[in-house]
Amino acid sequence: MLPGLLPIPRIARLAMPVFISMLPILSLLQCTESPEETVLRLEQQIQAGRFKETSAEIEQLIQSNNEEHSITLSENPADRVFAVSLDHTAFAWYENGKLTYRSLGIVKEVGLPQKPDQIILSYSGKTALAEYRNRPGSEGKCSYDLIQIMQGNVQPDILETDCENQPALTDTGDKIYFSDGKHLYLRDILEAKTAMVVPRGAFKEKFKKVQNRFHLVSLPSGSIWIFYGEAGYYNLYYYTGTGRPDLFIEGVASPKLFGSVPRDFLQNDENEQLQAESLFSGDPAVFMYTGAAGNYKLQMVNLPNRKGPEYDVGIRDDLFYVTEKEEFLLVRKNYLSFLNPSSRKYTQLPLEVKRIFVYSEGVAYVDPEGKLLLRSRGFSDFEKNLHRLKEEVASESR
């Protein structure tokens, strides 16, 4: 029982009045009741065995409270393509012919000619590449359009490469690093020049008989990470743009990266709107899986090239580290949840989600109906109580 809610005496439960289960009456009750009174009434209905109508009302209350505390980014279910910048200040998604971009209170929209197969943001998301596989005329290769998000400009077919090798775009949008699977190249957009900057011999090959590939990642100040390898084993290099790349991690299992945020913004008072600028300070840490099958570890790296601790949290598709809380935020059993990496225990939050994207404005999430929403506030005691009652109804009605 949460603070402010008293247990119901057994005699009172036996003598409970019969409530009329008509929606207009319920709506009227909800308007005149305090949150504490609503929770108490719902508890009484559960004790009376009125599970069906109580469950429906709880669901309606949970939905209305979620919408009240969230911003709707996209109302209808849609086939979307998502991207979050590596510093996790920017979030972008493609839907119905346009790319929508949000970062630190800035909202931009850019029209695209067709749905991209992937959106690759620069380090802080100021520029982007839209990737198209098998575009007519590309002969099975990947074609890329350059998107200057702030200006709303799109330069089509700025690059064409083998789809096995992912390019990286600098924040300024004037340079693209890419590879043909052998060497590293730099394309200067402004000067319309392309040059090889690192030869194949600079990269260490563990498996010489497999087709090694390059996966490039944009970093601050125009530098990049180079994942080179294949078959669950990559060497990670740090390249500043001059000289030879520095090898600093061997045995990376996948080039997929997971981000972090410094503050536990979900613990704010539910009435306090998150100030986007306050969520980030400096370059955040990122995470990647290292090791071999059966012994994967999640390795922290403080940008650009400083290794941190390892975490044993199992294999996850998406997670975000909240530094202040020292826990990972993720989706578990269709709910937003925290995972404590030391105890391996989960804490379920009162928000049902299909996918989440953490960035400077909060948590963007796809709800069970396919809507895209943004949550940037904590959870009220009322929301927590409704979630508890939902679990209780489900348990009692089995």
Backbone hydrogen bonds, N-H to C=O, Kabsch-Sander energy under -0.5 kcal/mol:
donor,donor_aa,acceptor,acceptor_aa,energy
5,L,2,L,-1.6
6,L,4,G,-0.5
13,R,9,P,-1.9
14,L,10,R,-1.9
15,A,11,I,-1.4
16,M,13,R,-1.0
19,F,17,P,-0.5
22,M,20,I,-1.1
26,L,22,M,-2.3
27,S,23,L,-2.9
28,L,24,P,-2.0
29,L,25,I,-2.5
30,Q,26,L,-2.8
31,C,27,S,-1.7
32,T,28,L,-1.5
33,E,29,L,-2.0
38,T,34,S,-2.3
39,V,35,P,-2.3
40,L,36,E,-2.2
41,R,37,E,-2.4
42,L,38,T,-2.4
43,E,39,V,-2.4
44,Q,40,L,-2.0
45,Q,41,R,-2.1
46,I,42,L,-2.1
47,Q,43,E,-2.3
48,A,44,Q,-1.5
49,G,46,I,-1.6
50,R,45,Q,-2.4
51,F,49,G,-1.6
54,T,50,R,-1.5
55,S,51,F,-3.0
56,A,52,K,-2.0
57,E,53,E,-2.0
58,I,54,T,-2.7
59,E,55,S,-2.3
60,Q,56,A,-2.0
61,L,57,E,-2.5
62,I,58,I,-2.9
63,Q,59,E,-2.4
64,S,60,Q,-2.3
65,N,61,L,-2.4
66,N,62,I,-2.5
67,E,63,Q,-2.3
68,E,64,S,-1.9
69,H,65,N,-2.0
70,S,66,N,-0.5
71,I,374,L,-2.7
73,L,71,I,-0.6
73,L,372,L,-2.4
74,S,372,L,-2.2
80,R,78,A,-1.1
81,V,94,Y,-1.3
83,A,92,A,-2.1
85,S,90,A,-2.1
87,D,123,Y,-1.8
88,H,85,S,-1.6
91,F,102,R,-2.5
92,A,83,A,-2.8
93,W,100,T,-2.1
94,Y,81,V,-2.6
95,E,98,K,-2.4
98,K,95,E,-1.2
99,L,110,V,-3.6
100,T,93,W,-2.9
100,T,98,K,-0.5
101,Y,108,K,-3.0
102,R,91,F,-2.7
103,S,106,I,-2.1
104,L,89,T,-0.7
106,I,103,S,-2.7
108,K,101,Y,-2.4
110,V,99,L,-2.5
112,L,97,G,-2.2
117,D,131,E,-3.0
118,Q,131,E,-1.1
120,I,118,Q,-0.5
120,I,129,L,-3.0
121,L,119,I,-0.6
122,S,127,T,-2.5
125,G,122,S,-1.1
128,A,147,I,-1.9
129,L,120,I,-2.5
130,A,145,D,-2.5
131,E,118,Q,-3.1
131,E,129,L,-0.6
132,Y,143,S,-2.6
134,N,141,K,-1.2
135,R,132,Y,-0.5
135,R,141,K,-0.5
138,S,135,R,-2.8
141,K,138,S,-1.5
142,C,161,T,-3.2
143,S,132,Y,-2.7
144,Y,159,L,-2.7
145,D,130,A,-2.0
146,L,155,Q,-2.6
147,I,128,A,-3.2
147,I,145,D,-0.5
148,Q,146,L,-0.6
148,Q,153,N,-2.4
149,I,126,K,-0.7
149,I,147,I,-1.2
150,M,126,K,-0.8
152,G,148,Q,-1.6
153,N,148,Q,-1.7
155,Q,146,L,-3.0
158,I,144,Y,-2.4
158,I,155,Q,-0.6
159,L,144,Y,-1.2
161,T,142,C,-2.2
165,N,162,D,-1.7
166,Q,164,E,-0.6
166,Q,214,F,-1.7
168,A,177,Y,-2.2
170,T,175,K,-2.2
173,G,170,T,-1.4
176,I,187,R,-2.0
177,Y,168,A,-2.6
178,F,185,Y,-1.9
180,D,183,H,-0.9
184,L,198,V,-3.0
185,Y,178,F,-3.4
186,L,195,A,-2.8
187,R,176,I,-2.9
188,D,186,L,-0.6
188,D,193,K,-3.1
189,I,174,D,-2.8
189,I,187,R,-0.8
190,L,174,D,-0.6
192,A,188,D,-0.9
193,K,188,D,-1.6
195,A,186,L,-2.2
197,V,184,L,-2.6
198,V,184,L,-1.7
202,A,199,P,-1.7
203,F,200,R,-2.0
206,K,204,K,-0.6
208,K,206,K,-0.7
210,V,207,F,-0.9
212,N,210,V,-1.2
213,R,229,G,-2.6
215,H,227,F,-2.2
216,L,166,Q,-2.0
217,V,225,W,-2.0
219,L,223,S,-2.5
222,G,219,L,-0.9
223,S,220,P,-1.6
224,I,239,Y,-2.6
225,W,217,V,-2.2
226,I,237,Y,-2.4
227,F,215,H,-2.6
227,F,225,W,-0.5
228,Y,226,I,-0.6
228,Y,235,N,-2.6
229,G,213,R,-1.9
230,E,233,Y,-2.0
233,Y,230,E,-1.5
234,Y,252,V,-2.0
235,N,228,Y,-2.8
236,L,249,I,-3.3
237,Y,226,I,-2.3
237,Y,235,N,-0.5
238,Y,246,D,-2.8
239,Y,224,I,-2.6
246,D,238,Y,-2.9
247,L,245,P,-0.5
248,F,236,L,-2.3
248,F,246,D,-0.5
249,I,236,L,-1.4
252,V,234,Y,-3.0
253,A,289,Y,-2.4
254,S,289,Y,-1.0
258,F,287,F,-2.2
261,V,321,Y,-2.7
263,R,279,L,-0.7
265,F,263,R,-1.6
267,Q,264,D,-1.6
268,N,265,F,-1.4
272,E,269,D,-2.2
273,Q,271,N,-0.7
274,L,376,S,-0.9
276,A,274,L,-0.8
278,S,275,Q,-1.5
279,L,275,Q,-0.6
279,L,276,A,-1.3
280,F,277,E,-0.7
286,V,301,V,-2.4
287,F,258,F,-2.7
288,M,299,Q,-1.7
290,T,297,K,-2.7
291,G,251,G,-1.9
295,N,292,A,-2.6
297,K,290,T,-2.2
298,L,311,Y,-3.2
299,Q,288,M,-3.4
299,Q,297,K,-0.8
300,M,309,P,-2.2
301,V,286,V,-2.9
302,N,306,R,-3.5
303,L,284,P,-0.6
303,L,301,V,-0.7
306,R,302,N,-2.1
307,K,305,N,-0.5
308,G,300,M,-3.3
311,Y,298,L,-1.9
313,V,311,Y,-0.9
316,R,314,G,-0.5
320,F,329,L,-2.0
321,Y,259,G,-2.2
322,V,327,E,-3.0
323,T,261,V,-2.4
323,T,321,Y,-0.8
324,E,262,P,-2.1
325,K,322,V,-0.5
326,E,322,V,-1.9
327,E,322,V,-1.3
328,F,339,L,-2.5
329,L,320,F,-3.7
330,L,337,S,-2.7
331,V,318,D,-0.5
332,R,330,L,-0.5
332,R,335,Y,-2.6
335,Y,332,R,-1.4
336,L,351,L,-2.5
337,S,330,L,-2.9
338,F,347,T,-2.4
339,L,328,F,-2.6
340,N,345,K,-2.6
344,R,340,N,-2.3
347,T,338,F,-2.3
349,L,336,L,-3.1
351,L,349,L,-2.3
353,V,334,N,-1.6
354,K,366,V,-3.3
355,R,366,V,-0.9
357,F,364,A,-2.5
359,Y,362,G,-2.5
362,G,359,Y,-2.1
363,V,375,R,-3.0
364,A,357,F,-2.9
364,A,362,G,-0.6
365,Y,373,L,-2.8
366,V,355,R,-1.9
367,D,365,Y,-0.6
367,D,371,K,-2.2
370,G,367,D,-2.3
372,L,74,S,-2.4
373,L,365,Y,-2.9
373,L,371,K,-0.6
374,L,71,I,-2.3
375,R,363,V,-2.8
376,S,69,H,-0.6
376,S,374,L,-0.5
378,G,269,D,-0.6
379,F,266,L,-0.8
384,K,380,S,-2.1
385,N,381,D,-2.5
386,L,382,F,-2.5
387,H,383,E,-2.1
388,R,384,K,-2.2
389,L,385,N,-2.6
390,K,386,L,-2.3
391,E,387,H,-2.0
392,E,388,R,-2.1
393,V,389,L,-2.9
394,A,390,K,-2.1
395,S,391,E,-2.0
396,E,392,E,-2.8
397,S,393,V,-2.3
398,R,395,S,-0.9
